[in-house]
Every structure is written in structure tokens, then in C-alpha cells.
Amino acid sequence: MHASQSALGKYIQFGCGLCAPTGWLNFEAGPAFWIEKYLPFLKPVLIRRGFPEYPTNIRYGDVIKGLPVLPESAVGVYCSHVLEHLALNECRKTMLNVYSYLLPGGTFRFVLPDLEWLAKRYVYSSEIEAASRFMRESALGIDQQRGGASGILKRLFGRSSHLWMWDYKNMAYELEAVGFTAIRRAQCRDNPDPRFQEIEDFGRWENCLGVECRKPG
């Protein structure tokens, strides 16, 4: 499906963070973003505490609860380093929602940490601190709990910990259960659709698990 957005449908990105290219509907659901958008008088406090200032073309939308988009309205859906921050039941609900947003033949692409790569790197390492590196790289461990107002804000309004990690086999199984087909490992910008190529960042894909799948046409 390589027609224009206006002709066939939208391109949706959720959990966009600060990446909000034009031509995409960019959604973010973080509490800090919600505060910046709906309680703007508190925005300077968050920025002083290290939270970013979000681009103005981002909309609030929680993909778990459901984004404010019509069913079968999207040509493509994308997320980068989002799914690992969801609990298993939340991730499954997200996949169902994404499936409902896509037009028949539409594409879902995403990238996230590769548990298999991280585990092999740990198991075959002879480094004394290999376990500590694994905990940091997988974001399953916490070096230290920060105190003070900044630490409290981060714990309340951040979602940096990884709640469920994935390898390709397990992810493909879950996607197939939802109804997705043409499931494959993907590399950064290996889909010819220019919309995906404009949003994908090589640095976010390095040593990570990229996946592409489609809603049956």
C-alpha cells in the first residue's frame, strides 16, 4: 500500500516522545506531557526539573485505553521503544487496538530492545560486571533511587522501567494471535514507504528488535 495519506488513510505514531514528524498523527500519553498540555502553568516547574518541552504538534492519546482515531483509518502505525514499557496485558490490548486502527493491508512497524540479543551478550561475556551491564541495558535494574522533588516527579510522571521484555519468537506468536500476517524481522528503513523512512532513526534500531506485520487485505 503506497498511496498518499490523504487518499487512503493516516499514519499514526504512539508513545512518540519528542519525535513528531509532520505527516504523522503523533500521540503521547506520559503524565508529564499531560500536565504540559492541560496544566500549562506547571510546565516551567517540570522543565526546571529536567522534563522536556514537547513539540506543539503532539496530541494526547493513550493507546492502551484507545487513541482518538477511527477504526480502519490508518495506512501505517509505528512505535519506537514503547512496548517494553507496558505490562503484558497492556501490550496485548495495544496490539488489538493497533489492529483495529489499520486499514486492510495496513502496516504496523515497531522497534524495541531485543531480549535474546541482550541475554546472549550477557551469557557469553567474561566481564566481571556483565550482570550489572545486563541489568542496566535491559532497564530491568535501578542503579539508585533518586531523592528529593526531582526523584519523586520522575517516579510519578516517568515510565522508564521495562515491564516486559521480548524476543522475536514470542512477539511473532502474540502478533499472530491478534490476526496480523506477513510478520517478519525488520531493519531500519527497509520498508519502501517513505513515511516510515522519515520517522525511523538508525540509532534507535541498533542491536534492537525491529518487527513488521500487516493486517490482512
Buried (B, 14 or more C-beta within 10 A) or exposed (E): BEEEBEEBBBBBBBBBBEBBBEEBBBBBBBBBBBBBBEEEEEBEEBEEBEBEEBBEEBBBBBBBEBBEBEEBBBBBBBBBBBBBBBEEEBBBBBBEBBBBBBBEEBBBBBBBBBBBBBBEBBEEEEEEEBEEBBBEBBBBBEEEEEEEEEEEBBEEBBBEEBBBBBBBEEBBEBBEEBEBEEBEEBEBBBBEBEBBEEBBEEEBBEEBBBBBBBBEE
